[in-house]
Amino acid sequence: MTTKDSVNAGGSIAVTERTRLNRIPKRGVYERAEIYKILDEAMICHIGFAGPHGGVAVIPTIYGRKDDYIYIHGAPASRMLKNLELGVELCLTATILDGLVLARSAFHHSMNYRSVVVFAKATLVTDETEKWQGLYAISEHVVPGRWQEVREPNETELNGTSVLRLPLEEASAKVRTGPPADDAEDMDLPVWAGELPIKLQSLAPKADAHLAENIPVPGYLINYSR
Amino acid sequence: MTTKDSVNAGGSIAVTERTRLNRIPKRGVYERAEIYKILDEAMICHIGFAGPHGGVAVIPTIYGRKDDYIYIHGAPASRMLKNLELGVELCLTATILDGLVLARSAFHHSMNYRSVVVFAKATLVTDETEKWQGLYAISEHVVPGRWQEVREPNETELNGTSVLRLPLEEASAKVRTGPPADDAEDMDLPVWAGELPIKLQSLAPKADAHLAENIPVPGYLINYSR
């Protein structure tokens, strides 16, 4: 099985019992295009799975999307990959914080955010072309343009990397935007209220100590943000 | 049971099979003070737990720490709180991204990060004083100084909020810092290599549309960062 050629981004993802938002349904998003936009903008995800010794583990990791699949990678010996390769149920959650929502009462404080939850089973990618595409997707997800400049993986490195594929079949997003929702009787309290937008931003690049002086900082790192 | 009066921050947390780092042991941190520093700096966490319908769910949420406990809160009707109140095993992971690590080869790319993983069972807080302290800890975690200015929760709001307590008994941190670790034979490749520091930063505060004009932006929001 290889990845699809076309992006199936037109419609909605079918809602399941696990992805339906019960409490504040207006925050639920099931449009594939909206879900993909959040997945592409978030930097990392957190993957939860039942461990072999009982209980659940939640591990942060990077990922990349190609069409209707998410790719993750790691050392074949890593605990997470060894577990997920077995095809256990996992939950992948990617969260973007957009701001603090400051209300006039403690109770109505909130956050603006966009998060995606994916339920899936992972499959070890064995096809060489797809493995390469998965690694490329992960690299492009983190730093678009980087892959073209660096030394590509050799045989030993490819063998030392496992790539897993997750289908985007059961997923939903949850989104909060906008100002605080204060109670009418609190509106005249002498307290600042509003939103404090927050964003993951880059600071000045730090060149490696051994870098030749005539190699400039690449354009894709200048003002890098997500 | 109430929270402890003194912070037990002097020693290490005992390593368990679940918190021991097997593959890159030098990245493991078991010092309580170091773990608490990461927990206090991270903004949100992701909590994973086995759902009642099988499989695992991973949900982003804010939290606060007081001494050797983490507090989380939410609506009593929320799926996560209803599940966690039952005392199921959970895993709470908080991750701070510190930078992209750009190597000369695709394979040696990495990230600088600090993450904490906590395994615990949550307990519903029923003691009123502790519930208040838990909510205060969460508020102070997100915006120190805010609680003093806003209207405090009333009876109805307190009844509409559940607070859960998690002991910091089984936890570890994982930390990567520093430059890329390129292979010796790649060092002369004409590729920029180094670190791109990244940070969650605030942009200009947006006042609520109904805010009186004479209320200034509070000092704790100016240049807010973590």
Contacts between the chains, C-beta under 8 A, distances in Angstrom:
chain1	res1	chain2	res2	distance
A	17	B	53	6.1
A	18	B	51	6.9
A	18	B	53	6.5
A	18	B	55	6.9
A	18	B	57	7.1
A	22	B	77	7.8
A	22	B	79	6.6
A	23	B	75	6.2
A	23	B	77	5.7
A	23	B	78	5.7
A	23	B	79	7.5
A	43	B	97	6.3
A	43	B	198	8.0
A	44	B	95	6.8
A	44	B	97	6.7
A	44	B	111	7.8
A	46	B	46	3.9
A	46	B	48	7.5
A	46	B	58	5.5
A	46	B	60	7.9
A	46	B	93	5.8
A	46	B	95	7.2
A	47	B	58	7.2
A	48	B	46	7.5
A	48	B	48	3.1
A	48	B	49	7.9
A	48	B	56	4.5
A	48	B	57	7.1
A	48	B	58	3.9
A	48	B	91	6.9
A	49	B	48	7.9
A	49	B	56	5.9
A	50	B	50	6.4
A	50	B	56	5.9
A	51	B	18	6.9
A	53	B	17	6.1
A	53	B	18	6.4
A	54	B	89	7.1
A	55	B	18	6.9
A	55	B	89	4.1
A	55	B	91	6.8
A	55	B	119	6.2
A	56	B	48	4.5
A	56	B	49	5.9
A	56	B	50	5.9
A	56	B	56	5.3
A	56	B	89	6.3
A	56	B	90	6.7
A	56	B	91	4.9
A	57	B	18	7.1
A	57	B	48	7.1
A	57	B	91	5.4
A	57	B	117	7.3
A	58	B	46	5.5
A	58	B	47	7.2
A	58	B	48	3.9
A	58	B	58	5.8
A	58	B	91	4.4
A	58	B	92	7.3
A	58	B	93	4.1
A	58	B	117	6.9
A	59	B	93	6.9
A	59	B	117	7.6
A	60	B	46	7.9
A	60	B	93	6.3
A	60	B	95	4.2
A	60	B	113	7.1
A	60	B	115	5.4
A	62	B	111	6.9
A	75	B	23	6.2
A	77	B	22	7.9
A	77	B	23	5.7
A	78	B	23	5.7
A	79	B	22	6.6
A	79	B	23	7.5
A	89	B	54	7.1
A	89	B	55	4.1
A	89	B	56	6.3
A	90	B	56	6.6
A	91	B	48	6.8
A	91	B	55	6.8
A	91	B	56	4.8
A	91	B	57	5.4
A	91	B	58	4.5
A	92	B	58	7.3
A	93	B	46	5.8
A	93	B	58	4.1
A	93	B	59	7.0
A	93	B	60	6.3
A	95	B	44	6.8
A	95	B	46	7.2
A	95	B	60	4.2
A	97	B	43	6.3
A	97	B	44	6.7
A	97	B	200	7.0
A	100	B	142	6.5
A	100	B	143	6.4
A	100	B	224	7.8
A	102	B	143	7.1
A	102	B	146	7.0
A	102	B	221	7.6
A	103	B	150	7.1
A	104	B	150	6.1
A	104	B	151	6.1
A	105	B	150	5.7
A	105	B	151	4.1
A	105	B	152	7.9
A	105	B	153	7.5
A	105	B	157	7.6
A	106	B	135	7.1
A	106	B	139	6.2
A	106	B	146	7.9
A	106	B	147	6.3
A	106	B	150	5.0
A	106	B	151	6.7
A	106	B	152	5.7
A	106	B	153	5.4
A	106	B	157	7.9
A	107	B	153	5.1
A	107	B	154	7.9
A	107	B	157	4.1
A	107	B	160	7.9
A	107	B	161	7.3
A	109	B	139	7.1
A	109	B	142	7.6
A	109	B	146	7.6
A	109	B	150	7.7
A	111	B	44	7.8
A	111	B	62	6.9
A	111	B	142	8.0
A	113	B	60	7.0
A	115	B	60	5.4
A	117	B	57	7.3
A	117	B	58	6.9
A	117	B	59	7.7
A	119	B	55	6.2
A	135	B	106	7.1
A	139	B	106	6.2
A	139	B	109	7.1
A	142	B	100	6.5
A	142	B	109	7.6
A	142	B	111	8.0
A	143	B	100	6.3
A	143	B	102	7.1
A	146	B	102	7.0
A	146	B	106	7.9
A	146	B	109	7.5
A	147	B	106	6.3
A	149	B	191	5.4
A	149	B	192	7.8
A	150	B	103	7.1
A	150	B	104	6.1
A	150	B	105	5.7
A	150	B	106	5.0
A	150	B	109	7.6
A	150	B	189	7.8
A	150	B	191	5.6
A	151	B	104	6.2
A	151	B	105	4.1
A	151	B	106	6.7
A	151	B	186	5.8
A	151	B	189	6.1
A	151	B	191	7.6
A	152	B	105	7.9
A	152	B	106	5.7
A	153	B	105	7.5
A	153	B	106	5.4
A	153	B	107	5.1
A	154	B	107	7.9
A	157	B	105	7.6
A	157	B	106	8.0
A	157	B	107	4.2
A	160	B	107	7.9
A	161	B	107	7.3
A	179	B	206	7.7
A	179	B	208	4.9
A	179	B	209	6.7
A	180	B	208	6.2
A	182	B	208	7.8
A	186	B	151	5.8
A	187	B	210	5.8
A	188	B	212	7.8
A	189	B	150	7.8
A	189	B	151	6.1
A	190	B	212	7.5
A	190	B	215	6.2
A	191	B	149	5.3
A	191	B	150	5.6
A	191	B	151	7.6
A	191	B	215	7.2
A	192	B	149	7.8
A	192	B	205	7.9
A	192	B	207	7.2
A	192	B	211	6.8
A	192	B	215	5.1
A	192	B	216	6.9
A	192	B	217	6.0
A	192	B	218	5.3
A	192	B	221	7.6
A	193	B	207	7.4
A	193	B	208	4.3
A	193	B	210	7.9
A	193	B	211	5.7
A	194	B	205	5.8
A	194	B	206	5.1
A	194	B	207	4.3
A	194	B	208	4.4
A	194	B	211	6.4
A	195	B	205	7.1
A	195	B	206	4.6
A	195	B	208	7.9
A	196	B	202	5.3
A	196	B	203	7.9
A	196	B	205	5.1
A	196	B	206	7.8
A	196	B	221	5.4
A	196	B	224	6.1
A	197	B	202	6.7
A	197	B	203	4.2
A	197	B	204	7.4
A	197	B	205	7.9
A	197	B	206	6.8
A	198	B	43	8.0
A	198	B	200	5.7
A	198	B	201	6.8
A	198	B	202	5.2
A	198	B	203	7.2
A	198	B	224	7.7
A	199	B	200	7.3
A	199	B	201	6.2
A	199	B	202	7.9
A	199	B	203	6.2
A	200	B	97	7.0
A	200	B	198	5.7
A	200	B	199	7.3
A	200	B	200	5.6
A	200	B	201	7.9
A	201	B	198	6.8
A	201	B	199	6.2
A	201	B	200	7.9
A	201	B	201	4.9
A	202	B	196	5.3
A	202	B	197	6.7
A	202	B	198	5.2
A	202	B	199	7.9
A	203	B	196	7.9
A	203	B	197	4.1
A	203	B	198	7.2
A	203	B	199	6.2
A	204	B	197	7.4
A	205	B	192	7.9
A	205	B	194	5.8
A	205	B	195	7.1
A	205	B	196	5.1
A	205	B	197	7.9
A	206	B	179	7.7
A	206	B	194	5.1
A	206	B	195	4.5
A	206	B	196	7.7
A	206	B	197	6.8
A	207	B	192	7.2
A	207	B	193	7.4
A	207	B	194	4.3
A	208	B	179	5.0
A	208	B	180	6.2
A	208	B	182	7.8
A	208	B	193	4.3
A	208	B	194	4.4
A	208	B	195	7.9
A	209	B	179	6.6
A	210	B	187	5.8
A	210	B	193	7.9
A	211	B	192	6.8
A	211	B	193	5.6
A	211	B	194	6.4
A	212	B	188	7.8
A	212	B	190	7.5
A	215	B	190	6.2
A	215	B	191	7.2
A	215	B	192	5.1
A	216	B	192	6.9
A	217	B	192	6.0
A	218	B	192	5.3
A	221	B	102	7.6
A	221	B	192	7.6
A	221	B	196	5.4
A	224	B	100	7.8
A	224	B	196	6.1
A	224	B	198	7.7
